Amino acid sequence: MYKQNKIWDVVIIGGGASGMMASSVASSLGKSVLLLEKNKNLGEKLKITGGGRCNITNAEPDIHKFLEIYGKGKDFLYTPFSIFGVKDTFTYFESRGLPLVIEARYRVFPESQKALDVFNILNKEILDNKVFIKTNCRVLGFEKEKGEIKYVKTNQGDFYAKSFILSTGGLSHPETGSTGDGLVFLKNLGHKVTEPSPDVVPLAVPDSWVHSLAGVSLSFMKITFYLDEKKQFSKTGKILFTHFGLSGPLILNSAKKVKELLHSGEVKAFIDLYPDTDIKSIEMNLIKVFNNNKNKTFKNIFKEIVPDGIAKGIIELFNFVDLNKKVHSITKEERKQISKLIKGLPIYISGTMGYDRAVVADGGVDMKEIDMKTMRSKIINNLYVTGDLLDMNRNSGGYSLQICWTTGYIAGKFC
């Protein structure tokens, strides 16, 4: 127990990834720590991240390439990453009994493939260090005096501290409690805040054949986006079909550009089912399959010419060929048209999904107003800001969580 008028060394608002990391570090340095969380439990978003697997960081070895991912935040991040970077994340978790593995595109996961194991490491750390936790605790605002926060007002009373760390997260996955409260607090405290938008988010697609493939994922596809029939950009990677459109790492990391295109006109995309194979080789393979199955109908050999699991969904796009036609009767022109479609399935993009499906929502406090060596506010002397409250690009692939580990560690150390 503690007295209500106790002055804590630090009060941390938000029990997500960065708040838990900050609590772990500050308490390990002997500071008295009070962690406030408005949900019933800590780490609700962390437990579901990466589809429950937790893409904990990214092991891209070139720091310049790594930081390019953060867009306008790049130049602000060299110093924080020199204090606590990707190698430090490996050390932190592996030294506490959680082996990590590197997968495709340098994405890093716990060997167990369980996000809950990541949460458990952090939770054990803060419990062992005797962090005092108050859940179901909703922050109402701050009382400020002479450029410093004096206490935080909550539905469970007022809490005084020497320092305060704001780690409430952004606006993605509002069902986990990320409803943008911290951005409102920062604005009220005098900070410049860019309004968030769901930028790492699935795409909405009206095409019925896409919906029919809900749950199917293709691991190595190329998608090219067009604005008013003019090619804009291409990306290669994993695509997940859903009942509302497209998701998966490739789509999530294209969404911000696509959203910008949607403001200017009609956006269409084409999925290349075999990006490593040119159209001439596709046609040669068709000839081979047709020769081996001369007396079979086109619909019966269709699954042999497209990737596993999608034949039933996409066959309607090939209706320029009579599906009951024997393959020996398919004309040269029809064969060329089949090859062309395999290299570019057309999709109409009607929009992006909202905050409820966003992995990351951009926006946040202007990083010029934060001392990135300590994560301390340049406006409020005893306030520190972490994680998704900072205004920068945050792609999926482990990059967003690494910001949480880095900024949470630094805030916990210097608060």
N, C-alpha and C positions, 0 to 999 in steps of 0.2 A: 504493500500500500504506500501511498504518498499523500502529502498535504496538498490541497487544491491550490494553495498560493506558492507552492514550490517553484523556484526558478531553475529551469532545466538548462543544461549547457546548450542543448539544441532540440528544437521541436521540428520534426520532419512531417510534412503534409503530403500524403500519398504513399500507399504501400504497394506500389508496382515495382518493376525491375529497377529503376534508378533509385527510388526511395528505399528499397530494401538494401541495395548496394551501399547507399550513403549511410544507412543505419548500421550496417555491418562494420563499415570502416570507422565511423565516428565512435561507436561503442568499443571497438577493439583498441582504440587509443585512450580509453579510460573516461570518455565523456559520458555524462548522464544524458540518455536519449529517450525522448517520447515520440512514438510513431503514431500518427493519426490516419485512420483509413475509414472512408465513408461506407464502404461495403461491409458485409458481415465477415468476410475473410480477406486476407492479404493476397496479392498476386493473381487476381482473377484473369486478367488479360495474358499474363505470362504463362498460365497453365494451358491456354488454348493456342498459343502462338505456334506458327509453323504447322498448323493442322494437328496440334498436340505433340509434335516432335521437337519443336523449339530450335529454329535456326539461330544458334546462340551468338555467332559472329561470322566473319568472312576472312579467310586466310590469304587473300590476295597479297602476294609478297612485295609488290611495288607500292610504296606508301603514296606516291604521287597519283597512281591509277586509283588506289583505294579512296583517297580523299576527293578525287574528281567526282565521285558518285554524289557527294554532298552539295554539288553546284556552288551557289554563292557562299556557302558555309566553309568551303575548302580552306581559304586563307586564314580562317579563325581557328582551325583545328590542328595545325601542326604542333603547337605547344601542348594542348591537352593530350594528344596521342603520344607525345614524348614522355609524358608523366605516367599515363596508363593506356597502353595500346593493346593490340590483338594478342601479342605474346603474353602480356600480363593477364589477359582474360583466360588464356589457356592455363597459366600457372595458378590463378585463383581457384578455378574449378577443379582442375586435376589434382592439385595438392590437397583438396578436401574430399577426394575419393570419387570424382566424376570424370572418367576418361572421355575425351572428345575425339571425333573422327571428322576428316575432311572429305567431302563428297564433290560432285560435279560443280564447276564454276566456283571452286574454293569455298563453298558453303560448309559451315561447321555445325555439327549436331552432337548431342551427347551420344555416346556409344549405345546407350540403352534405348535411344530414339524416343525418350519420354520427357516432355516439357515439365512434368510434375517432379522429375528428379532434379531439375535445375532449381525449381522453386524450393524443394526440400533442403538443398544445400544452403541457400540464402536464409531460409526460415530457421534452420538449426543454428546458423551462425548468430543471428540476432537474439535468439532465445538463450544460447549459451553465454552471450555477452550481456544478458539481462536488460535488453531494450524493453521499455515499458510500452505496450501496445494497447491502443484504444480503437476498437472497431465500431462500426455504426456511428461514427463520429463525423458529423458534417460541419465543415468550416463555413462560417457566416461572413467572416471578414477579419481585418487586422486593425489594431489600434496603433497608430504611428505617433511618434514624438521626437522632434529634433532630428529628423532624417533617419530614424531607426524604428523598427517595429518593437513595441513594448510587449504586446501580447496578442494571441490569436483568439478570436471569438468563435465558439462552436455551440452546437446544440447540447453539448454536455458540460458547458462552462467555459471559462477563460483560462488559457494556459500561457504562462510567462516563460521566457527563455532569453539567453544571451544571443543566440543565433537561430535563424529559421531557414529551413530548406524546403523549397516548393518543388514537388515532384509529382504533380497531379496528372501528367500526361496530356495528350491532345484530345482530338475528337473522334478518333477511329474506335470502332466497337463500343458504342455508348452503352450497350447492355452490360458491359463489365465495369461501368462507372466512369468511363472517360467521356465526360460531357462538357469539357472545356472550362470548368470552373477556374482553373489556375490562370487562364488567359484573362478572365474577368478581373481576378485579384490583381494581376500585374498591371492591367490598364488602370484600375482604381488607385494603384500605388504610384502612378505617374510614368509607367513604362510605355514605350511605343510598341504596339502589338499589331502584327499583320493578321487579318482575319483568315482563319484556316479554310482549306478546301480539301475534299477527298481526292488525293492525287495518285496514291498507290492503291488502285481500286479495280475491280472487274469491269468489263465492258458489257453494256446491254445490246443484245442482238435480236432482231425480230424473226430471223429465219427459223422456220419450224424444224428443219433438219438438224440445226445446231442443238435445239432443245431436246430432240429425240436421242441425242448422244450424251445426255446429262450423266456425269460421273465418269465418262471415258477421258483418259488423258493420253496425250501423244508426246513422247519424250524429246524428240528432236525434229521440230518443225520450223519453217520460216514463214513469217507473216509480213506482208508488205501493205502499207497503208497509202491510200490515194485520196486526195482532196479534189473534188470536181474533175475526176478522171486524170489528174496529174499526180504522178508518183511523188511521195513525200519522204518516207523512210522505211527501212526493213529491220527486223530483229529475228534472231534464231534462238530457240530454246523450247521449253516445255509449255504445252497448252492444255488447259482443262476445260472441257465442255460442261456447261451447267444448264439448269432449266430456265435461266434468264439470259444466257449468253456465253461469254468466254472469261476464263480466269487462268490461274497458273502464273509462275514467275515471269514468263515472257510477256504476258498480257499486262500484269500488274506494273511492270517496269516500262510499259509503253503508254500507260493510261494518261499520264500528264500531257504528253505531246498530242495524243489523240483528242483529249478534251479541248486543247487549244485549237486544233483543226476544226472541231465541231462548231466552234464559234464563227467559222468563216464559210462553211458550206457543207455539202454532202460528203460524208466519209464512207469509203468502201475499202474492204481489205481482201486480200487473196492469200490463202494458205497453201504453201508448197509442201506437199506430202513427202517429197524426197529431195530435200535441198542439196544433197551432195551428188545428185544424179542429173545430168543434163537431159533436155527433152528428147534428143536423138537416142540416147540410151534407154529412156523410158519406152520409146516407140519400138526399139529393137526387142525389149523384154516382152512387149505386147505381142509382137509377131511370134516369139518363141512360145508364149503361153497359148496363143491361138492355134499354132501348128500342132501343139501337143493335145489339144482338145477340140479338134475340128468339128465334131458332130454334137458338141454341147452347146447349150444356149448361153447367150451373153450373161444373163442373170446368174447362171450356175457357176461361171468361172470368175465372176466379178471379184469375189473375196481374195482371189489369187493375185490381183493386180493393185490392190490398195493395202495400207497397213492393217494389221489385225484389229478387229473389234469395231471398225467403223463402216464396213461395207453396207450393212442394213440401213444406216442413217443417211449415207450420201448417195445411194444408188439413184434416188429420185432426180439428182442433178444431171444424170446421164440419160435423160429421157429423149434425147435427140436420136438415140439408138433404140430400136424395138428390143425390149428386154428378152423377148422370146426368140429373137433371131439367132440362128446358128452362127457361131463365130467365123466359120469359113465364108459366110456371106457378108461379113462386115466389110465395108468399102475402105479404101485407102484414106479418103477424106474423113470418114467417121473415126478411123483409127487415129488420125492426126488430132482430131478434135478431143478424143478421149485422153490422149497424151497431154494436150494443152490444159485440160481441166484438172488432171492429176497434179500438174505443176502450179495450179492456181484455182483453188476452190473459192468462189466469190461469196463474200459476206457483207451485209449492210450493217453499219454501226449506228445505232440510234442514240447512244449516249453512254455516260458512265454511271455506275451505281452510286449510292449515297454513303453517308457516314457509317450506316449500319453494316455495310460490307467492306468498308475501307480497311486496309491493313495499316496504312499510315495516312494521316491528314497533314498536309503542309500548313505553314503559318506558324505564328508564335512571336516571342519577344525578339526585338532587334538585337542581334548579337554584338553590335557596337556598344550596347548598353550593359554588357556583361564582361567582367574581367575573366577571360578564358583560362588564365593560369590558376584561378581559384574557384571559378563559377560564381563569384560574388557580384551582386548588383552594383553598378556604378551610381545608382540613384538612392538605394536604400542600403545603408552601411552593413547591416547584419542580416541581409537576405541573400540566399544562394538559390540558383535556378538550375534545373537539370532536365535531361531527356527530351521528350517530345514538345516541351514548352519552348524550345529554341527554334527560331525560324531558319530552316534549311531544308534542302531536298533530303529525303530519306528513302532510298529504294529498298525493296525487299531483297533478301539474300544474305541476311545477317547484319546489314549495315545499321539498321535502326536500333537493334538491341545493343550493338557495340557502343553507340552513342550513350545509351543508358548506363552501361558499365563504366565507360570513361568519365562521363560527367558526374555520375553518382559517386564514384570513387574519389574524384577530386573534391567535390563539395563536402563529402564526409571527412576528408583529410584536413581541409583548410577552414572548415566552419568554426 
